[in-house]
Amino acid sequence: MTSKKIPLHDLHVSLGGKMVPFAGYEMPVRYSSDKEEHHQVRNSVGVFDVSHMGEFKISGPGALDLIQKVTSNDASKIVDGQAQYSCLPNDKGGIVDDLIVYRFGAEEYMLVVNASNIEKDWNWIQQHNTFDAKMENLSDETVLFAVQGPKAVATLQKLTELELSTIKFYHFATGTLAGKEMIISGTGYTGAGGFELYVDATDAEEVWKAIFEAGAEFDIKPIGLGARDTLRLEMGFCLYGNDITDETSPLEAGLGWITKFTKDFVNSDALARQKEEGITRRLVGFEMVDKGIPRQGYDILDAAGNTIGQVTSGTMSPTLNKGIGLGYVTMGNHKPGQQLFIAVRNKQLAAQVTKPPFIK
């Protein structure tokens, strides 16, 4: 299967971006080195082109009813200009995808979903649309830039009349930036602060260039997916396909805070029952005590050498300069401070359960 190209594909190639197939798209994994790009975002400002993400507009009188039915969080609690993290539970106790719900008005919402799940999510939501809500797939005409880092506000403020410091975390505004109309959202996947800009694909190159001119004094850099992964992992953010899947329940994944039993949603009865009876495994964060890098699929062991779980995400943290990871372990082995061992090749390396974020 050939990978799709994002609108600014050629620009990334000209910037030295190493393009790799990811979630059905050719995406820049890095431009210089993952470590360099990671520190650039933590310390200054960098820009990710994450145009592979999916955007669905849900509108009409039935819009909220549909969203309430398919998502686990309570979307009736958000107001215009607010975004909400949520997930789409499947009917088997797992997760179809995690997503962000944006509210523009009582009858107008946007759902932002993972690139690898665009078609799957669309079909799933459509299947449950007995509310006659209008659904539009805006994914192909929408470009998404994540401008992240402590200098993101100073960079973008030069390009807009909007007072960016007033856009709180998980809130957004629709306005003009670099002379183009767009959605400016106080969200991101790095924990470094900043904004995500939803831009019309026809304006993408112009906006990208304006951002880089504005950020020149902060030595702004393009950032690839490699650093995106280490940045999100330092925050303990879940990645669909690794830490949450069709087989992991939101309760096991530590997403009880976005699972609201005050309403009826897909599979809510079974999940409520699971909450009552208790889960048998739990997603935890851990830090390596011994030197070594945990990788997805490595076994997690107890002191006696029994397998108690598996690593779902792992890396060498560029900020902490030690191995960190996420993984599922059996209940009882999930408490912070608990000693674990990671089976790295034929060695058992010591680690301990740490409550994310790994960097405070």
KEKE-3310 file (N, C-alpha, C; in steps of 0.2 Angstrom, whole numbers, plus 5000, padded with zeros to 4 digits):
npx = (5004:5003:5010:5001:5004:5007:5002:5013:5024:5035:5041:5046:5055:5064:5069:5077:5071:5069:5060:5047:5036:5022:5007:5000:5004:5017:5029:5039:5052:5063:5074:5087:5094:5085:5087:5092:5082:5072:5077:5076:5063:5059:5066:5065:5058:5048:5042:5030:5024:5009:4999:4994:4984:4967:4952:4935:4920:4906:4889:4873:4856:4857:4870:4877:4871:4875:4889:4890:4885:4895:4907:4918:4919:4911:4903:4894:4898:4907:4911:4908:4922:4930:4940:4940:4948:4945:4939:4934:4925:4925:4914:4918:4925:4937:4946:4942:4948:4958:4954:4951:4938:4931:4922:4912:4899:4882:4877:4888:4903:4920:4930:4945:4956:4966:4978:4981:4969:4958:4949:4943:4938:4929:4919:4915:4909:4899:4891:4885:4877:4862:4856:4854:4864:4875:4889:4905:4920:4935:4948:4957:4958:4963:4977:4989:4998:5009:5015:5026:5033:5042:5044:5034:5023:5028:5033:5022:5014:5018:5012:4998:4983:4976:4975:4986:4990:4978:4972:4968:4974:4968:4958:4952:4953:4945:4953:4963:4979:4995:4989:4979:4964:4961:4960:4966:4973:4975:4982:4992:5005:5016:5019:5026:5021:5012:5004:4992:4989:4975:4974:4969:4973:4977:4983:4994:5008:5012:5009:5017:5030:5029:5028:5041:5049:5045:5049:5063:5072:5072:5078:5070:5065:5061:5052:5053:5044:5051:5056:5044:5039:5047:5045:5032:5032:5039:5030:5021:5010:4998:5000:4990:4989:5000:5000:4987:4973:4963:4961:4963:4956:4948:4949:4959:4969:4971:4963:4951:4947:4942:4931:4915:4902:4890:4882:4874:4884:4892:4895:4895:4889:4895:4908:4906:4903:4915:4922:4917:4919:4933:4949:4961:4974:4985:4990:5006:5018:5036:5053:5070:5081:5093:5105:5099:5088:5071:5060:5045:5036:5045:5046:5040:5045:5043:5052:5055:5056:5045:5034:5025:5019:5020:5030:5024:5027:5043:5059:5074:5075:5078:5079:5080:5090:5089:5082:5065:5047:5031:5019:5009:5005:5001:4988:4993:5006:5007:5010:5017:5034:5036:5046:5052:5057:5065:5065:5078:5085:5095:5095:5090:5084:5084:5070:5058:5041:5034:5025:5018:5018:5035:5044:5044)
npy = (4994:5011:5025:5040:5057:5071:5089:5098:5090:5091:5102:5098:5088:5096:5103:5094:5084:5067:5056:5044:5030:5032:5028:5027:5038:5047:5053:5066:5060:5065:5079:5084:5078:5067:5069:5082:5089:5087:5093:5106:5109:5108:5118:5130:5133:5124:5117:5105:5096:5090:5085:5073:5069:5067:5076:5078:5086:5088:5091:5100:5097:5085:5083:5084:5073:5062:5063:5061:5048:5041:5044:5043:5053:5067:5077:5086:5095:5104:5121:5133:5136:5128:5113:5095:5081:5064:5047:5034:5021:5004:4990:4979:4981:4987:5001:5011:5023:5037:5054:5072:5083:5097:5111:5122:5127:5125:5116:5113:5104:5099:5084:5077:5065:5051:5048:5035:5029:5035:5031:5020:5026:5035:5026:5020:5030:5034:5023:5023:5034:5038:5049:5058:5067:5079:5074:5078:5075:5082:5080:5079:5092:5100:5106:5103:5111:5110:5121:5121:5123:5134:5146:5148:5156:5169:5168:5166:5177:5188:5187:5188:5197:5193:5190:5179:5174:5173:5162:5148:5132:5118:5125:5136:5147:5155:5163:5176:5173:5176:5182:5173:5164:5153:5139:5141:5133:5129:5117:5102:5089:5088:5093:5105:5117:5129:5129:5122:5123:5124:5124:5130:5119:5125:5137:5133:5133:5146:5150:5142:5147:5160:5158:5153:5164:5172:5166:5166:5173:5165:5154:5144:5128:5115:5100:5082:5066:5058:5065:5070:5058:5055:5067:5066:5055:5058:5065:5055:5053:5044:5033:5029:5013:5008:5011:5011:5002:4992:4982:4987:4992:5008:5010:5002:5008:5019:5029:5033:5045:5051:5044:5044:5039:5045:5046:5038:5028:5020:5003:5007:5001:4988:4993:5000:4990:4983:4993:4992:4978:4978:4980:4970:4972:4986:5001:5008:5020:5019:5021:5017:5010:5003:5004:5005:5003:5002:4994:4993:4979:4972:4960:4963:4960:4953:4953:4939:4935:4932:4934:4949:4958:4969:4980:4994:5006:5014:5023:5032:5045:5061:5072:5067:5059:5045:5028:5027:5022:5015:5003:4988:4981:4968:4970:4976:4976:4989:5001:5017:5018:5004:4990:4984:4973:4974:4964:4964:4959:4946:4949:4955:4970:4982:4992:5006:5009:5024:5038:5046:5064:5061:5071:5085)
npz = (5000:4995:5003:5009:5004:5014:5013:5013:5010:5000:5005:5017:5013:5007:5018:5023:5030:5035:5028:5032:5032:5040:5049:5038:5030:5023:5033:5041:5051:5057:5057:5060:5073:5084:5098:5098:5093:5102:5114:5108:5108:5122:5127:5119:5105:5093:5078:5073:5059:5059:5050:5046:5055:5059:5055:5060:5056:5066:5066:5068:5075:5082:5085:5098:5105:5097:5099:5113:5114:5108:5114:5129:5138:5146:5136:5137:5146:5141:5135:5123:5113:5120:5123:5124:5130:5126:5123:5111:5116:5112:5108:5115:5126:5124:5116:5103:5098:5104:5106:5103:5107:5101:5105:5095:5095:5101:5092:5084:5082:5082:5079:5083:5077:5078:5065:5060:5062:5055:5045:5051:5063:5058:5051:5063:5070:5062:5060:5073:5072:5074:5076:5066:5064:5056:5047:5043:5034:5036:5035:5024:5019:5029:5037:5050:5062:5075:5086:5097:5114:5126:5120:5111:5112:5111:5099:5090:5094:5087:5075:5076:5081:5091:5108:5114:5126:5133:5129:5137:5143:5134:5128:5114:5100:5086:5073:5065:5060:5054:5043:5039:5041:5055:5066:5083:5095:5112:5114:5114:5112:5120:5132:5134:5132:5122:5105:5094:5077:5066:5050:5034:5020:5008:5013:5019:5016:5016:5029:5037:5033:5038:5052:5054:5051:5061:5072:5071:5079:5090:5086:5079:5075:5063:5068:5070:5070:5079:5090:5094:5100:5111:5118:5121:5129:5140:5147:5150:5141:5133:5118:5104:5099:5104:5119:5122:5115:5104:5113:5126:5141:5145:5159:5163:5157:5164:5162:5168:5172:5161:5159:5160:5170:5171:5161:5147:5136:5122:5127:5140:5151:5153:5156:5168:5176:5176:5183:5195:5199:5198:5191:5183:5178:5175:5167:5169:5173:5172:5178:5173:5184:5183:5170:5154:5140:5139:5128:5117:5120:5127:5141:5158:5174:5190:5206:5208:5196:5189:5175:5174:5166:5152:5142:5134:5129:5127:5130:5129:5140:5135:5143:5156:5155:5156:5155:5152:5153:5148:5153:5155:5170:5182:5194:5210:5208:5204:5211:5214:5216:5218:5215:5199:5186:5170:5156:5146:5132:5137:5150:5166:5171:5183:5188:5192:5197:5193:5195:5181:5175:5170:5170:5180)
capx = (5000:5007:5008:4999:5008:5004:5002:5020:5029:5041:5045:5050:5061:5069:5072:5081:5067:5069:5053:5046:5029:5019:5000:4997:5007:5025:5030:5046:5054:5068:5078:5094:5094:5080:5089:5093:5075:5068:5079:5074:5056:5059:5070:5064:5052:5049:5036:5028:5018:5005:4994:4991:4979:4960:4947:4928:4915:4899:4885:4866:4853:4859:4877:4879:4869:4880:4896:4889:4884:4901:4913:4917:4919:4904:4904:4889:4901:4911:4907:4910:4929:4934:4941:4940:4951:4940:4940:4929:4925:4922:4909:4922:4929:4943:4946:4943:4953:4957:4952:4949:4932:4931:4915:4911:4893:4878:4876:4894:4909:4925:4933:4952:4957:4973:4979:4980:4962:4953:4943:4940:4934:4923:4914:4912:4904:4893:4887:4881:4874:4855:4853:4854:4869:4878:4896:4910:4927:4939:4955:4962:4959:4966:4984:4989:5005:5010:5020:5027:5039:5042:5045:5029:5018:5032:5034:5015:5010:5020:5008:4991:4980:4973:4979:4987:4991:4972:4969:4970:4975:4962:4954:4954:4950:4946:4955:4968:4986:4999:4984:4975:4959:4962:4959:4972:4971:4980:4983:4999:5007:5023:5020:5031:5017:5011:4998:4991:4985:4972:4975:4967:4978:4979:4987:4999:5015:5013:5008:5023:5035:5028:5030:5048:5052:5043:5053:5070:5076:5073:5081:5065:5067:5056:5053:5050:5040:5055:5056:5037:5038:5051:5042:5025:5033:5041:5024:5017:5004:4996:5000:4986:4992:5005:4998:4979:4972:4956:4960:4964:4950:4950:4950:4965:4974:4972:4958:4945:4945:4938:4926:4910:4896:4884:4878:4874:4888:4894:4898:4896:4887:4901:4914:4904:4904:4922:4925:4914:4922:4940:4953:4966:4980:4985:4995:5010:5025:5042:5060:5075:5086:5099:5106:5096:5082:5065:5057:5039:5036:5049:5043:5041:5045:5044:5059:5056:5057:5039:5032:5019:5017:5024:5031:5020:5031:5049:5064:5079:5073:5084:5079:5082:5096:5089:5077:5058:5043:5024:5018:5004:5007:4996:4987:4997:5013:5006:5010:5023:5040:5037:5052:5051:5063:5063:5069:5082:5089:5094:5097:5084:5087:5080:5066:5053:5035:5034:5019:5020:5024:5042:5048:5039)
capy = (5000:5017:5030:5047:5063:5077:5094:5101:5085:5093:5107:5094:5085:5102:5105:5088:5079:5060:5054:5037:5028:5032:5029:5028:5044:5049:5059:5068:5057:5069:5083:5084:5072:5066:5072:5090:5092:5086:5099:5112:5110:5109:5124:5136:5132:5120:5116:5099:5096:5084:5086:5067:5068:5067:5081:5077:5091:5085:5097:5099:5096:5078:5082:5082:5067:5057:5063:5058:5041:5037:5045:5041:5059:5070:5082:5092:5099:5109:5127:5136:5138:5123:5106:5090:5074:5058:5041:5030:5014:4999:4986:4973:4983:4991:5008:5012:5028:5042:5060:5078:5086:5104:5114:5129:5130:5120:5111:5112:5102:5095:5079:5076:5058:5048:5047:5028:5027:5040:5027:5016:5030:5038:5021:5018:5035:5034:5017:5025:5040:5037:5055:5062:5073:5080:5072:5080:5073:5088:5078:5081:5099:5103:5105:5104:5113:5110:5125:5119:5125:5140:5152:5147:5162:5175:5168:5167:5183:5193:5186:5189:5202:5189:5189:5172:5172:5172:5155:5143:5125:5115:5130:5138:5153:5155:5170:5177:5172:5176:5184:5168:5162:5147:5138:5142:5129:5128:5110:5099:5082:5088:5096:5110:5123:5130:5129:5118:5128:5120:5129:5127:5116:5130:5142:5130:5135:5153:5151:5139:5152:5166:5155:5152:5171:5175:5162:5166:5175:5159:5148:5140:5122:5110:5094:5076:5062:5055:5069:5070:5052:5056:5072:5064:5049:5061:5067:5050:5053:5038:5033:5024:5007:5006:5010:5010:4998:4989:4977:4989:4996:5015:5010:4999:5013:5025:5035:5033:5052:5053:5039:5047:5035:5050:5046:5031:5028:5013:4999:5010:4996:4984:4997:5002:4983:4982:4997:4989:4972:4979:4978:4965:4975:4993:5005:5012:5023:5017:5023:5012:5011:5000:5007:5001:5006:4998:4994:4990:4971:4968:4958:4966:4954:4954:4951:4932:4933:4930:4939:4952:4963:4970:4987:4997:5012:5015:5026:5035:5051:5066:5077:5064:5054:5038:5025:5028:5018:5014:4996:4986:4976:4965:4974:4975:4978:4995:5007:5021:5015:4997:4988:4980:4972:4974:4959:4967:4953:4940:4952:4958:4976:4985:4998:5006:5012:5031:5041:5051:5065:5059:5077:5089)
capz = (5000:4995:5009:5006:5006:5017:5008:5013:5009:4997:5009:5022:5010:5005:5024:5026:5034:5033:5027:5034:5032:5047:5050:5031:5027:5023:5038:5043:5057:5060:5052:5063:5078:5089:5104:5097:5092:5109:5118:5105:5110:5129:5129:5115:5101:5087:5074:5070:5054:5060:5045:5045:5060:5056:5058:5058:5059:5068:5067:5068:5082:5085:5086:5105:5106:5094:5103:5120:5113:5105:5118:5136:5143:5146:5131:5138:5151:5138:5133:5116:5114:5125:5120:5129:5129:5127:5119:5108:5118:5107:5112:5118:5132:5122:5114:5096:5097:5108:5102:5106:5105:5101:5104:5092:5097:5104:5087:5080:5085:5078:5083:5080:5079:5076:5058:5058:5063:5052:5042:5056:5067:5054:5051:5069:5072:5057:5062:5079:5070:5073:5078:5060:5065:5050:5048:5037:5035:5034:5036:5018:5017:5035:5039:5057:5064:5082:5088:5104:5118:5130:5116:5106:5112:5109:5091:5087:5095:5082:5069:5077:5085:5096:5114:5114:5133:5136:5127:5142:5141:5131:5125:5108:5097:5079:5072:5060:5061:5048:5038:5037:5046:5057:5073:5087:5100:5117:5115:5112:5114:5122:5139:5134:5131:5115:5102:5088:5072:5061:5044:5027:5016:5003:5016:5024:5015:5018:5036:5039:5032:5042:5058:5054:5051:5067:5077:5069:5085:5095:5082:5078:5070:5062:5073:5068:5074:5084:5096:5097:5104:5117:5122:5124:5134:5146:5150:5151:5137:5129:5111:5102:5095:5109:5126:5121:5109:5104:5118:5132:5143:5147:5166:5164:5154:5169:5159:5172:5173:5155:5158:5165:5170:5172:5155:5143:5130:5120:5132:5147:5157:5154:5159:5174:5179:5177:5188:5202:5200:5199:5185:5185:5176:5175:5164:5174:5171:5176:5176:5174:5189:5180:5163:5148:5136:5138:5122:5117:5119:5132:5147:5164:5179:5197:5209:5208:5189:5185:5170:5177:5161:5146:5140:5128:5126:5131:5127:5133:5141:5133:5148:5162:5153:5158:5152:5155:5149:5150:5152:5159:5175:5186:5200:5216:5206:5200:5215:5214:5221:5217:5211:5194:5182:5163:5152:5140:5129:5142:5157:5170:5173:5188:5186:5198:5195:5194:5192:5176:5171:5172:5171:5183)
cpx = (5004:5005:5006:5004:5005:5006:5009:5025:5035:5045:5049:5056:5066:5073:5077:5078:5068:5062:5052:5038:5027:5011:4997:5000:5014:5026:5037:5047:5059:5071:5085:5095:5088:5081:5089:5086:5071:5070:5077:5067:5055:5061:5068:5057:5053:5042:5035:5023:5015:4999:4991:4985:4972:4956:4940:4924:4908:4894:4877:4863:4855:4866:4880:4877:4873:4886:4895:4888:4891:4907:4912:4917:4912:4905:4899:4892:4906:4908:4911:4918:4933:4934:4942:4943:4946:4943:4934:4929:4922:4917:4912:4926:4935:4942:4947:4948:4953:4957:4952:4943:4932:4924:4915:4904:4889:4877:4882:4900:4914:4929:4940:4954:4964:4973:4978:4973:4956:4947:4939:4935:4928:4917:4911:4907:4898:4889:4883:4877:4866:4852:4853:4859:4873:4886:4900:4917:4932:4946:4960:4963:4962:4973:4985:4997:5005:5016:5021:5034:5038:5042:5039:5025:5022:5033:5027:5012:5012:5015:5000:4989:4977:4978:4980:4987:4984:4969:4972:4971:4969:4957:4956:4950:4950:4947:4960:4975:4990:4994:4979:4970:4961:4960:4965:4970:4977:4981:4990:5000:5014:5024:5024:5027:5017:5004:4998:4986:4982:4971:4972:4973:4981:4984:4993:5006:5017:5013:5015:5029:5035:5030:5038:5052:5051:5047:5060:5074:5077:5076:5076:5067:5061:5057:5050:5047:5044:5055:5049:5036:5041:5048:5036:5026:5035:5035:5019:5010:5004:4997:4995:4990:4998:5002:4990:4978:4965:4955:4961:4958:4952:4952:4957:4971:4975:4968:4952:4942:4942:4933:4920:4903:4890:4879:4878:4879:4889:4898:4899:4894:4892:4907:4912:4905:4911:4925:4923:4918:4930:4944:4958:4973:4979:4991:4999:5016:5030:5048:5065:5080:5093:5099:5103:5090:5077:5062:5050:5040:5040:5045:5045:5040:5045:5051:5060:5057:5051:5037:5025:5016:5021:5024:5027:5024:5038:5054:5069:5077:5079:5084:5082:5089:5096:5083:5070:5053:5036:5023:5012:5007:5001:4995:4991:5004:5013:5008:5017:5028:5041:5043:5050:5057:5061:5068:5072:5086:5089:5096:5090:5087:5082:5076:5062:5047:5036:5028:5020:5016:5031:5046:5042:5039)
cpy = (5006:5022:5037:5052:5068:5083:5097:5096:5087:5098:5103:5091:5090:5104:5099:5083:5072:5058:5046:5036:5028:5033:5030:5034:5044:5055:5060:5065:5061:5073:5084:5077:5072:5070:5080:5093:5092:5092:5106:5114:5111:5116:5131:5135:5128:5119:5109:5100:5089:5083:5079:5065:5070:5072:5079:5083:5087:5091:5095:5098:5090:5078:5080:5075:5061:5057:5060:5051:5037:5038:5044:5047:5062:5077:5088:5097:5105:5115:5129:5138:5133:5116:5101:5083:5069:5052:5038:5023:5010:4995:4980:4975:4987:4998:5008:5017:5033:5049:5066:5081:5093:5107:5121:5132:5124:5114:5111:5110:5099:5090:5078:5070:5057:5046:5040:5025:5031:5036:5023:5020:5033:5033:5020:5023:5035:5028:5019:5031:5039:5043:5060:5068:5073:5078:5074:5078:5079:5087:5080:5088:5103:5101:5107:5105:5113:5114:5125:5122:5132:5146:5152:5153:5168:5174:5169:5173:5188:5192:5187:5195:5199:5189:5182:5169:5170:5165:5150:5136:5122:5120:5132:5144:5152:5162:5170:5177:5172:5178:5179:5166:5155:5146:5138:5138:5128:5121:5108:5092:5082:5090:5102:5117:5124:5129:5124:5123:5123:5125:5125:5125:5121:5136:5140:5132:5142:5154:5148:5144:5158:5164:5155:5159:5173:5172:5162:5168:5170:5153:5143:5134:5118:5103:5088:5072:5058:5058:5070:5064:5053:5061:5070:5059:5052:5064:5061:5050:5047:5039:5028:5019:5004:5005:5009:5007:4996:4984:4980:4993:5003:5015:5007:5004:5019:5031:5035:5040:5055:5048:5041:5043:5039:5050:5039:5032:5021:5009:5001:5005:4991:4987:4999:4995:4982:4987:4995:4983:4973:4977:4974:4967:4983:4996:5009:5015:5020:5020:5018:5014:5008:5004:5002:5005:5001:4999:4991:4983:4968:4966:4962:4960:4957:4952:4943:4930:4931:4936:4942:4957:4964:4978:4989:5002:5013:5019:5029:5042:5056:5071:5074:5060:5047:5035:5026:5024:5018:5006:4994:4981:4974:4970:4972:4976:4985:5002:5010:5018:5008:4995:4983:4978:4971:4969:4962:4962:4948:4943:4955:4964:4979:4991:5000:5010:5019:5034:5047:5058:5063:5066:5082:5096)
cpz = (5000:5001:5005:5008:5009:5013:5008:5012:5006:5001:5014:5019:5009:5012:5027:5030:5031:5034:5028:5033:5039:5047:5043:5027:5027:5027:5040:5050:5061:5055:5054:5067:5083:5095:5104:5097:5098:5113:5115:5108:5118:5131:5125:5111:5095:5084:5071:5065:5056:5056:5044:5050:5056:5059:5055:5061:5060:5069:5066:5075:5085:5086:5093:5107:5103:5098:5110:5119:5112:5110:5125:5140:5142:5142:5133:5143:5148:5135:5126:5118:5118:5121:5125:5126:5130:5123:5117:5111:5113:5111:5115:5124:5131:5120:5106:5094:5103:5104:5106:5103:5106:5100:5101:5094:5099:5098:5082:5084:5080:5082:5079:5083:5076:5068:5056:5058:5060:5049:5047:5061:5064:5053:5057:5071:5068:5059:5068:5078:5069:5075:5073:5061:5058:5051:5041:5039:5032:5034:5030:5017:5023:5036:5047:5059:5072:5084:5095:5108:5121:5126:5111:5106:5109:5101:5088:5088:5090:5076:5070:5082:5091:5102:5116:5122:5136:5134:5132:5139:5139:5130:5118:5105:5090:5077:5066:5063:5055:5042:5036:5043:5048:5064:5077:5093:5105:5119:5113:5115:5117:5129:5140:5133:5124:5112:5096:5083:5067:5055:5038:5023:5011:5006:5019:5023:5018:5026:5039:5039:5037:5050:5059:5054:5058:5073:5076:5075:5090:5092:5081:5073:5069:5066:5070:5073:5080:5090:5099:5101:5111:5121:5125:5130:5140:5150:5152:5147:5133:5122:5109:5098:5100:5116:5127:5115:5109:5110:5125:5135:5145:5155:5167:5162:5158:5166:5162:5172:5167:5154:5163:5164:5172:5166:5152:5137:5128:5125:5139:5153:5158:5158:5166:5179:5181:5182:5195:5204:5201:5193:5187:5183:5175:5172:5169:5170:5175:5174:5178:5180:5186:5173:5158:5146:5136:5131:5122:5116:5124:5138:5153:5169:5186:5200:5209:5201:5185:5181:5173:5172:5155:5145:5134:5125:5130:5127:5132:5134:5140:5139:5154:5161:5156:5155:5156:5150:5152:5149:5157:5164:5179:5192:5206:5214:5203:5205:5214:5219:5220:5213:5205:5190:5174:5160:5146:5138:5135:5149:5160:5173:5178:5186:5192:5195:5197:5191:5187:5178:5174:5173:5174:5181)
residu = (MET:THR:SER:LYS:LYS:ILE:PRO:LEU:HIS:ASP:LEU:HIS:VAL:SER:LEU:GLY:GLY:LYS:MET:VAL:PRO:PHE:ALA:GLY:TYR:GLU:MET:PRO:VAL:ARG:TYR:SER:SER:ASP:LYS:GLU:GLU:HIS:HIS:GLN:VAL:ARG:ASN:SER:VAL:GLY:VAL:PHE:ASP:VAL:SER:HIS:MET:GLY:GLU:PHE:LYS:ILE:SER:GLY:PRO:GLY:ALA:LEU:ASP:LEU:ILE:GLN:LYS:VAL:THR:SER:ASN:ASP:ALA:SER:LYS:ILE:VAL:ASP:GLY:GLN:ALA:GLN:TYR:SER:CYS:LEU:PRO:ASN:ASP:LYS:GLY:GLY:ILE:VAL:ASP:ASP:LEU:ILE:VAL:TYR:ARG:PHE:GLY:ALA:GLU:GLU:TYR:MET:LEU:VAL:VAL:ASN:ALA:SER:ASN:ILE:GLU:LYS:ASP:TRP:ASN:TRP:ILE:GLN:GLN:HIS:ASN:THR:PHE:ASP:ALA:LYS:MET:GLU:ASN:LEU:SER:ASP:GLU:THR:VAL:LEU:PHE:ALA:VAL:GLN:GLY:PRO:LYS:ALA:VAL:ALA:THR:LEU:GLN:LYS:LEU:THR:GLU:LEU:GLU:LEU:SER:THR:ILE:LYS:PHE:TYR:HIS:PHE:ALA:THR:GLY:THR:LEU:ALA:GLY:LYS:GLU:MET:ILE:ILE:SER:GLY:THR:GLY:TYR:THR:GLY:ALA:GLY:GLY:PHE:GLU:LEU:TYR:VAL:ASP:ALA:THR:ASP:ALA:GLU:GLU:VAL:TRP:LYS:ALA:ILE:PHE:GLU:ALA:GLY:ALA:GLU:PHE:ASP:ILE:LYS:PRO:ILE:GLY:LEU:GLY:ALA:ARG:ASP:THR:LEU:ARG:LEU:GLU:MET:GLY:PHE:CYS:LEU:TYR:GLY:ASN:ASP:ILE:THR:ASP:GLU:THR:SER:PRO:LEU:GLU:ALA:GLY:LEU:GLY:TRP:ILE:THR:LYS:PHE:THR:LYS:ASP:PHE:VAL:ASN:SER:ASP:ALA:LEU:ALA:ARG:GLN:LYS:GLU:GLU:GLY:ILE:THR:ARG:ARG:LEU:VAL:GLY:PHE:GLU:MET:VAL:ASP:LYS:GLY:ILE:PRO:ARG:GLN:GLY:TYR:ASP:ILE:LEU:ASP:ALA:ALA:GLY:ASN:THR:ILE:GLY:GLN:VAL:THR:SER:GLY:THR:MET:SER:PRO:THR:LEU:ASN:LYS:GLY:ILE:GLY:LEU:GLY:TYR:VAL:THR:MET:GLY:ASN:HIS:LYS:PRO:GLY:GLN:GLN:LEU:PHE:ILE:ALA:VAL:ARG:ASN:LYS:GLN:LEU:ALA:ALA:GLN:VAL:THR:LYS:PRO:PRO:PHE:ILE:LYS)
# end
